[in-house]
Amino acid sequence: MRWGWVAGTGLMLLVGLSGPAVSQENLLHEFLQCTKEAPVADRSPCNWFTAKAIQRLWGVKDFQRAGKPGEYLTANEIADFVAGSRCWERLGTAADDETLELAAREANAGLPVVAVYKAQPHGHVALVTRGPVQHSGTWKSNVPMSASFLLDDPQASYVSGPLSKAFGPAKRPAVALYARTRFAPECG
């Protein structure tokens, strides 16, 4: 599987061995088709959305449960996984403007980038997507573009919006950003 950016469009193309190219935005919109009427098994499907997108776009199965195809780690488990992985690099927290700029650069360079927030009973995870940073009035900073899915509020789910839309200002200091910078065999 190969992927690349379509010049001038801000869209990533995923080229499969047996099918047509799929844009990153189109693929993410496909995942938004899950609604409260047709939910996935988990009550916190931001993990499903992010895990499935990373698997389809980059071929990375880090967030899939071992030996259980179609089952994914919870948002809190994803946060623990990336924090303990040698393949995912911690960029910093969303409270740091330089970290937000770095997350945007890494996503624009074609790396998978996630924003994770741990909480009880469940946290949240969002995918940082390709695109220019955008000023956020709620965070009062420039923030990267992102995609986020919320089962209990499907109308608030989105494919292309500022990262601050996924996490309120009170959560900002606890949101950690990670990029998958290694693709060695030991990374799965």
MARNU-483800 format. One record per residue: residue number from 0; residue in one letter; x, y, z of N, C-alpha, C in turn. Coordinates in pm, 1 decimal. Layout:
R   num   residu       n_c1       n_c2       n_c3      ca_c1      ca_c2      ca_c3       c_c1       c_c2       c_c3
R   NUM        A          X          Y          Z          X          Y          Z          X          Y          Z
...
***
This chain:
R   num   residu       n_c1       n_c2       n_c3      ca_c1      ca_c2      ca_c3       c_c1       c_c2       c_c3
R     0        M       84.6     -116.3        0.0        0.0        0.0        0.0       89.8      123.4        0.0
R     1        R       57.1      219.5      -84.6      133.5      343.3      -93.2       39.0      459.1      -69.5
R     2        W       96.1      572.6      -27.1       14.7      690.7       -9.3       97.2      811.8      -43.9
R     3        G       30.5      920.4      -74.7       98.8     1045.0     -105.4       -0.5     1158.8     -108.1
R     4        W       52.3     1279.2     -111.4      -33.2     1398.1     -108.7      -63.4     1443.0     -250.0
R     5        V     -185.1     1487.4     -272.9     -225.7     1541.7     -400.6     -185.9     1688.4     -399.7
R     6        A      -95.3     1726.1     -488.1      -41.5     1861.2     -489.5     -152.0     1966.0     -494.0
R     7        G     -139.2     2063.0     -403.6     -228.3     2177.0     -402.6     -366.8     2153.0     -343.6
R     8        T     -397.4     2029.1     -301.5     -531.9     2002.0     -252.3     -537.7     1983.8     -101.9
R     9        G     -424.8     1952.3      -38.7     -426.2     1924.2      104.0     -483.9     1786.9      135.0
R    10        L     -500.9     1702.9       33.0     -558.9     1570.8       54.0     -453.9     1462.7       38.8
R    11        M     -464.3     1361.2      124.1     -377.2     1246.4      114.2     -447.4     1141.4       29.7
R    12        L     -371.9     1074.5      -57.2     -427.3      963.5     -133.6     -371.1      834.2      -80.1
R    13        L     -455.5      737.6      -63.5     -416.1      603.8      -25.0     -435.5      517.5     -148.1
R    14        V     -327.9      455.0     -194.2     -335.6      374.0     -314.2     -321.7      228.5     -273.3
R    15        G     -428.1      153.5     -288.7     -426.3       11.6     -256.2     -375.4      -68.7     -374.1
R    16        L     -338.1     -192.9     -349.7     -288.3     -277.5     -456.7     -399.2     -321.0     -551.2
R    17        S     -524.1     -320.3     -503.5     -631.1     -372.0     -587.9     -747.1     -275.2     -603.4
R    18        G     -726.8     -149.3     -575.3     -839.3      -58.7     -585.3     -797.5       82.2     -617.5
R    19        P     -896.9      167.7     -638.0     -867.3      306.6     -671.1     -815.3      383.0     -550.5
R    20        A     -759.7      497.9     -577.4     -708.5      583.5     -471.3     -825.0      638.9     -389.0
R    21        V     -800.7      655.5     -259.6     -900.0      709.5     -168.4     -835.9      828.7      -97.7
R    22        S     -903.1      942.4      -93.7     -844.6     1056.9      -25.0     -860.6     1039.6      125.2
R    23        Q     -769.1     1100.9      200.7     -776.6     1096.1      346.3     -910.4     1150.5      392.2
R    24        E     -952.3     1262.6      336.2    -1077.9     1323.9      377.9    -1197.4     1233.7      347.1
R    25        N    -1199.2     1171.9      228.3    -1309.9     1082.2      193.7    -1315.0      961.4      285.9
R    26        L    -1198.7      905.5      316.5    -1194.0      790.1      405.1    -1245.4      827.7      544.1
R    27        L    -1204.5      941.3      595.4    -1249.1      982.7      727.2    -1399.9     1009.9      727.5
R    28        H    -1451.7     1067.0      619.7    -1597.1     1087.2      610.0    -1670.3      952.9      612.7
R    29        E    -1609.6      850.8      550.7    -1669.2      716.7      552.2    -1686.1      668.2      696.3
R    30        F    -1586.8      693.9      780.5    -1594.2      650.5      919.0    -1699.4      727.9      997.6
R    31        L    -1732.2      848.7      954.7    -1834.2      927.3     1024.2    -1974.3      872.1     1001.9
R    32        Q    -1989.6      774.9      913.1    -2120.8      716.8      886.5    -2174.3      640.1     1006.4
R    33        C    -2087.4      604.3     1102.1    -2132.9      538.1     1224.6    -2207.9      639.6     1308.6
R    34        T    -2331.1      606.3     1345.5    -2413.0      697.0     1425.1    -2466.9      623.6     1546.6
R    35        K    -2543.9      691.8     1625.6    -2603.7      628.9     1743.1    -2697.5      515.3     1702.5
R    36        E    -2753.2      522.3     1581.8    -2843.0      416.3     1535.3    -2764.6      292.5     1490.2
R    37        A    -2639.4      309.6     1455.4    -2555.9      197.6     1410.8    -2420.2      207.1     1479.1
R    38        P    -2416.4      198.9     1611.9    -2290.6      219.2     1683.0    -2196.5      100.7     1673.0
R    39        V    -2070.3      130.3     1695.4    -1972.2       24.0     1709.8    -1987.0      -30.0     1851.3
R    40        A    -1916.4     -136.2     1883.5    -1935.1     -203.9     2011.4    -1890.7     -120.1     2131.4
R    41        D    -1798.3      -30.3     2111.4    -1742.3       47.9     2220.6    -1824.6      175.2     2241.2
R    42        R    -1847.2      215.6     2364.4    -1921.1      339.6     2392.1    -1830.7      461.0     2379.2
R    43        S    -1707.3      444.1     2341.9    -1613.5      554.7     2321.4    -1547.7      537.3     2184.9
R    44        P    -1622.4      554.1     2074.5    -1570.6      516.5     1944.7    -1466.6      610.2     1884.8
R    45        C    -1427.6      715.4     1956.1    -1317.1      795.7     1903.9    -1195.7      705.9     1883.9
R    46        N    -1183.3      603.1     1969.6    -1072.9      508.7     1955.7    -1087.0      428.4     1826.8
R    47        W    -1209.3      384.8     1795.4    -1234.5      307.5     1673.8    -1204.8      393.3     1552.2
R    48        F    -1256.5      514.7     1552.2    -1236.9      608.2     1441.6    -1088.0      630.2     1414.7
R    49        T    -1012.8      663.9     1518.8     -870.3      692.7     1504.2     -792.2      567.5     1466.8
R    50        A     -819.1      456.8     1534.2     -747.2      331.9     1507.0     -770.1      285.0     1363.8
R    51        K     -895.5      287.1     1320.7     -929.3      242.1     1186.2     -867.2      334.5     1080.9
R    52        A     -871.6      464.8     1104.8     -811.9      559.5     1010.2     -661.5      537.3      998.6
R    53        I     -593.3      521.4     1110.4     -448.0      500.6     1106.7     -414.9      367.6     1039.7
R    54        Q     -497.3      267.7     1065.3     -474.6      137.4     1002.0     -492.6      147.2      850.2
R    55        R     -599.4      211.5      805.7     -626.1      220.6      661.6     -531.8      316.8      589.8
R    56        L     -497.0      428.5      652.7     -414.3      528.8      585.5     -265.8      496.5      588.4
R    57        W     -217.8      438.2      698.0      -74.8      412.5      711.7      -40.2      265.0      726.6
R    58        G     -138.4      177.2      733.6     -110.7       35.2      752.3      -61.7        3.5      892.6
R    59        V      -85.8       91.7      988.2      -39.4       76.8     1125.8     -153.2       18.7     1209.3
R    60        K     -126.9      -96.8     1271.2     -229.0     -166.6     1349.5     -202.4     -158.3     1499.5
R    61        D     -132.5      -55.0     1542.8      -94.0      -41.3     1682.9     -212.2      -41.5     1779.0
R    62        F     -326.9        9.5     1736.8     -439.3       26.9     1828.0     -543.2      -84.0     1815.8
R    63        Q     -510.9     -186.9     1737.6     -598.9     -303.4     1725.8     -562.1     -401.5     1836.7
R    64        R     -661.5     -462.4     1898.7     -633.6     -561.3     2003.5     -564.5     -682.2     1941.1
R    65        A     -457.8     -726.2     2004.9     -380.5     -840.4     1955.1     -470.3     -962.7     1941.5
R    66        G     -468.7    -1022.2     1823.2     -544.7    -1144.0     1798.1     -694.8    -1123.4     1786.7
R    67        K     -739.8     -999.0     1783.3     -883.6     -970.5     1776.2     -911.1     -867.0     1667.9
R    68        P     -908.2     -908.2     1542.5     -934.4     -814.2     1433.4    -1069.0     -744.6     1452.0
R    69        G    -1070.0     -614.0     1426.5    -1193.0     -537.3     1440.5    -1220.4     -486.9     1580.8
R    70        E    -1136.4     -523.9     1677.3    -1149.3     -474.3     1813.7    -1029.5     -384.3     1843.1
R    71        Y    -1057.3     -271.6     1908.9     -954.1     -171.5     1927.4     -937.3     -133.7     2074.0
R    72        L     -819.7      -81.7     2106.1     -792.9      -31.4     2239.8     -887.0       84.1     2270.0
R    73        T     -916.5      104.6     2397.1     -996.1      220.9     2436.4     -909.3      345.8     2425.3
R    74        A     -970.5      461.4     2436.9     -894.5      586.7     2429.9     -786.0      591.5     2538.0
R    75        N     -819.7      550.3     2660.6     -719.6      550.0     2767.6     -608.4      449.4     2739.4
R    76        E     -643.5      334.2     2682.8     -540.8      234.8     2647.8     -452.3      285.2     2534.4
R    77        I     -509.5      358.0     2440.1     -428.3      417.8     2333.0     -330.2      517.7     2394.4
R    78        A     -376.6      598.9     2488.2     -288.3      695.2     2555.1     -172.4      623.2     2624.2
R    79        D     -201.2      513.2     2693.3      -96.2      435.8     2758.8       -2.5      372.0     2657.1
R    80        F      -60.3      320.7     2547.8       20.5      254.1     2445.9      121.9      349.9     2384.3
R    81        V       76.0      465.6     2338.1      169.1      557.9     2272.3      273.3      610.1     2370.6
R    82        A      234.2      627.3     2496.9      328.9      675.6     2598.1      440.5      574.6     2622.6
R    83        G      411.5      445.1     2605.8      511.1      341.4     2631.9      578.0      283.3     2509.2
R    84        S      545.5      334.6     2391.9      597.6      278.6     2267.4      724.3      350.2     2220.8
R    85        R      819.6      271.7     2169.7      940.1      330.5     2110.8      912.5      384.1     1970.4
R    86        C      798.8      346.2     1914.0      766.7      385.3     1777.2      689.6      516.8     1770.3
R    87        W      628.8      555.1     1882.1      555.6      680.8     1890.3      637.5      779.1     1972.7
R    88        E      657.1      897.9     1920.5      734.4     1000.4     1989.3      640.9     1103.5     2052.3
R    89        R      660.7     1128.0     2180.0      582.2     1231.2     2248.1      630.6     1367.1     2199.9
R    90        L      539.2     1447.0     2147.0      573.3     1579.3     2097.9      560.6     1683.5     2208.4
R    91        G      473.1     1658.1     2305.3      448.9     1750.9     2415.1      300.1     1757.9     2443.6
R    92        T      257.9     1865.0     2510.3      116.0     1880.6     2540.3       56.7     1994.4     2457.4
R    93        A      -74.4     1993.6     2449.5     -145.6     2095.8     2373.0     -135.0     2232.6     2439.7
R    94        A      -88.3     2239.5     2563.1      -70.8     2367.5     2631.3       47.7     2445.4     2575.2
R    95        D      133.1     2377.7     2499.2      254.0     2439.5     2444.5      233.9     2472.4     2296.3
R    96        D      241.3     2599.5     2261.8      220.1     2642.7     2123.0      320.2     2578.6     2026.9
R    97        E      444.9     2561.4     2069.8      545.1     2498.8     1982.6      509.6     2352.8     1954.1
R    98        T      452.9     2284.3     2052.0      409.2     2146.3     2032.5      298.4     2140.3     1928.2
R    99        L      205.1     2233.1     1933.9       95.4     2236.1     1836.5      149.0     2258.7     1695.0
R   100        E      245.6     2348.0     1681.2      308.1     2373.1     1550.2      381.9     2247.9     1502.1
R   101        L      454.0     2181.3     1593.6      526.9     2059.5     1559.2      430.7     1948.7     1516.1
R   102        A      320.2     1933.8     1586.0      220.8     1832.3     1548.6      169.7     1857.5     1406.9
R   103        A      144.3     1982.1     1373.1       99.6     2015.7     1238.0      207.6     1982.4     1136.1
R   104        R      333.3     2014.9     1165.5      443.3     1983.6     1072.3      456.5     1832.8     1050.6
R   105        E      447.5     1755.7     1159.6      460.3     1610.0     1148.0      345.4     1552.0     1065.2
R   106        A      222.7     1598.3     1089.1      108.2     1550.9     1010.7      124.5     1591.0      863.8
R   107        N      170.0     1712.8      838.4      190.4     1758.7      701.0      304.6     1685.0      632.1
R   108        A      396.4     1630.1      710.7      506.1     1550.0      655.0      461.3     1407.0      626.1
R   109        G      337.4     1374.4      661.2      284.1     1241.9      630.0      287.6     1142.1      742.9
R   110        L      320.4     1185.5      863.5      324.2     1092.8      976.9      188.8     1086.7     1047.5
R   111        P      153.2      970.5     1102.4       33.7      963.6     1186.4       59.1     1040.6     1316.3
R   112        V      -33.2     1127.3     1352.9      -21.1     1206.8     1475.3     -154.5     1197.7     1549.1
R   113        V     -147.4     1169.1     1679.8     -268.8     1160.8     1761.1     -259.6     1256.3     1879.0
R   114        A     -376.5     1300.9     1922.6     -389.9     1379.7     2045.2     -470.5     1293.4     2141.0
R   115        V     -417.5     1271.9     2261.2     -483.2     1183.1     2356.8     -510.4     1255.3     2488.0
R   116        Y     -624.6     1220.7     2548.2     -666.4     1277.8     2675.4     -718.8     1163.3     2760.9
R   117        K     -654.4     1140.2     2875.2     -698.2     1033.0     2965.6     -793.8     1089.1     3069.7
R   118        A     -901.9     1015.6     3091.4    -1000.3     1054.2     3193.3    -1079.6      930.1     3231.3
R   119        Q    -1149.4      937.1     3342.9    -1236.6      827.8     3386.3    -1381.6      870.5     3368.3
R   120        P    -1468.9      790.7     3317.7    -1449.4      649.7     3287.0    -1379.0      625.6     3153.2
R   121        H    -1377.9      723.8     3064.5    -1302.7      707.4     2940.0    -1249.6      842.5     2894.7
R   122        G    -1140.6      836.9     2819.4    -1078.4      957.7     2768.6    -1124.6      986.7     2626.1
R   123        H    -1037.2     1052.3     2552.3    -1068.5     1087.0     2414.1     -939.2     1084.9     2334.2
R   124        V     -951.4     1049.5     2207.1     -837.5     1052.5     2115.8     -885.6     1111.3     1983.6
R   125        A     -802.9     1196.8     1924.9     -833.9     1258.7     1796.3     -712.6     1243.0     1704.5
R   126        L     -738.2     1247.0     1576.5     -634.2     1235.6     1475.3     -597.5     1375.3     1427.1
R   127        V     -468.0     1409.2     1431.7     -421.2     1535.0     1373.9     -405.8     1510.5     1224.7
R   128        T     -463.8     1599.0     1144.4     -465.1     1579.1      999.5     -381.6     1685.1      928.6
R   129        R     -357.6     1660.0      803.5     -281.8     1751.4      719.8     -360.0     1881.3      701.2
R   130        G     -289.2     1990.4      698.0     -351.2     2119.6      673.2     -278.2     2229.4      748.2
R   131        P     -311.6     2352.3      716.7     -245.5     2464.9      783.9     -295.5     2479.7      927.0
R   132        V     -210.6     2535.9     1012.1     -257.9     2567.5     1146.6     -364.4     2675.9     1133.5
R   133        Q     -451.6     2678.7     1231.2     -564.2     2771.7     1229.3     -575.3     2835.0     1367.6
R   134        H     -604.7     2963.2     1372.5     -617.1     3027.2     1503.5     -744.5     2978.6     1572.7
R   135        S     -730.9     2941.5     1699.0     -843.7     2898.2     1780.2     -876.0     3006.8     1881.9
R   136        G     -998.0     3055.0     1877.5    -1041.1     3153.4     1974.9    -1053.5     3094.6     2114.3
R   137        T    -1091.2     2965.5     2123.3    -1107.0     2903.9     2255.5     -973.0     2874.6     2321.0
R   138        W     -873.4     2836.5     2241.7     -740.9     2809.5     2296.3     -649.5     2931.5     2286.6
R   139        K     -689.1     3031.1     2209.0     -610.5     3153.1     2189.5     -470.1     3121.0     2139.1
R   140        S     -463.2     3025.9     2045.1     -337.3     2979.4     1985.9     -364.4     2931.1     1845.3
R   141        N     -257.1     2914.6     1769.8     -267.7     2845.4     1642.3     -268.1     2696.4     1672.1
R   142        V     -359.9     2623.8     1608.2     -373.9     2481.1     1634.8     -373.4     2402.9     1504.2
R   143        P     -331.3     2274.1     1508.9     -334.7     2192.1     1388.2     -477.3     2150.1     1353.3
R   144        M     -494.7     2108.3     1231.5     -622.4     2053.5     1186.6     -635.2     1912.3     1243.2
R   145        S     -760.0     1866.5     1255.7     -781.9     1735.3     1316.0     -913.0     1675.2     1268.9
R   146        A     -932.9     1549.5     1309.2    -1057.7     1477.1     1287.6    -1093.2     1411.3     1420.0
R   147        S    -1222.4     1414.9     1454.4    -1265.3     1361.1     1582.8    -1406.0     1304.9     1569.4
R   148        F    -1430.7     1195.2     1640.3    -1561.3     1130.1     1636.7    -1614.9     1116.6     1777.8
R   149        L    -1740.8     1156.3     1795.6    -1805.2     1147.7     1926.5    -1936.1     1071.8     1911.4
R   150        L    -1945.2      952.4     1967.3    -2064.4      870.4     1953.5    -2187.5      937.1     2013.1
R   151        D    -2174.4      990.1     2131.3    -2290.5     1047.7     2198.0    -2330.0     1185.0     2144.8
R   152        D    -2251.0     1238.3     2053.2    -2281.5     1367.5     1992.2    -2233.4     1365.3     1847.0
R   153        P    -2296.7     1281.9     1760.9    -2247.2     1266.3     1623.9    -2243.4     1396.7     1545.2
R   154        Q    -2330.7     1492.9     1578.1    -2328.3     1619.6     1506.1    -2202.0     1700.0     1536.1
R   155        A    -2137.5     1672.5     1648.3    -2013.4     1741.0     1683.1    -1891.2     1672.6     1622.7
R   156        S    -1909.7     1554.5     1563.7    -1798.9     1484.4     1498.2    -1761.3     1558.9     1371.4
R   157        Y    -1635.6     1553.1     1337.2    -1589.0     1626.6     1219.2    -1464.8     1561.4     1160.7
R   158        V    -1436.3     1596.2     1036.0    -1319.6     1543.1      966.2    -1211.4     1648.6      951.4
R   159        S    -1248.0     1772.1      938.2    -1149.8     1877.2      915.0    -1184.9     1999.5      998.6
R   160        G    -1121.7     2008.8     1114.2    -1146.0     2121.7     1202.9    -1028.9     2141.2     1296.3
R   161        P    -1025.4     2251.1     1366.3     -913.9     2275.8     1457.9     -914.6     2175.7     1573.8
R   162        L     -796.6     2140.8     1619.8     -784.1     2044.4     1729.5     -859.8     2091.0     1853.0
R   163        S     -870.6     2219.9     1873.0     -942.5     2273.1     1989.5    -1090.2     2236.0     1987.9
R   164        K    -1142.8     2197.1     1873.2    -1282.1     2154.2     1864.3    -1302.8     2018.5     1932.2
R   165        A    -1197.5     1937.8     1940.6    -1205.4     1804.2     2000.4    -1188.7     1807.5     2152.2
R   166        F    -1124.3     1911.8     2202.2    -1093.3     1919.5     2345.2    -1120.4     2062.3     2392.8
R   167        G    -1204.0     2078.5     2493.5    -1231.9     2211.0     2547.6    -1108.5     2273.2     2610.4
R   168        P    -1112.5     2404.1     2636.9     -996.0     2472.5     2692.8     -949.9     2416.8     2827.4
R   169        A    -1041.5     2366.9     2908.5    -1002.3     2311.0     3038.8     -920.7     2182.6     3022.5
R   170        K     -942.1     2110.1     2912.8     -869.8     1984.6     2889.0     -733.9     2007.1     2823.1
R   171        R     -714.6     2123.1     2762.8     -594.5     2150.3     2684.0     -463.8     2110.6     2752.8
R   172        P     -439.2     2147.3     2879.8     -310.3     2112.1     2941.9     -287.7     1961.8     2955.5
R   173        A     -394.9     1882.3     2957.3     -382.3     1737.3     2975.3     -382.2     1661.1     2843.2
R   174        V     -393.4     1730.1     2730.9     -391.8     1664.7     2600.4     -246.1     1648.0     2556.8
R   175        A     -205.8     1523.0     2533.3      -69.9     1493.5     2487.8      -73.4     1459.0     2338.5
R   176        L       30.1     1501.5     2268.2       39.4     1474.5     2124.5      156.9     1381.5     2096.4
R   177        Y      131.9     1284.3     2009.7      231.6     1184.6     1972.5      232.8     1166.7     1821.2
R   178        A      353.2     1144.7     1766.9      368.5     1113.2     1624.4      435.9      977.8     1613.3
R   179        R      391.4      897.4     1519.0      457.9      768.2     1496.0      573.7      795.5     1401.1
R   180        T      692.1      802.7     1457.2      811.0      841.6     1381.2      895.4      722.5     1338.0
R   181        R      865.9      604.5     1391.2      942.9      485.2     1354.3      851.0      385.2     1289.0
R   182        F      900.0      323.5     1182.0      824.0      222.0     1110.0      908.1       96.3     1092.3
R   183        A      995.9       69.6     1190.3     1082.0      -47.9     1187.7      999.7     -173.9     1211.2
R   184        P     1054.3     -292.4     1175.1      980.1     -417.6     1194.6      928.7     -437.9     1336.4
R   185        E     1005.7     -396.3     1438.0      962.7     -416.2     1575.9      843.4     -327.1     1611.8
R   186        C      808.5     -236.7     1522.9      693.6     -148.8     1548.0      563.5     -213.4     1502.5
R   187        G      570.4     -332.7     1450.5      448.6     -403.6     1414.3      412.2     -382.3     1273.1
***
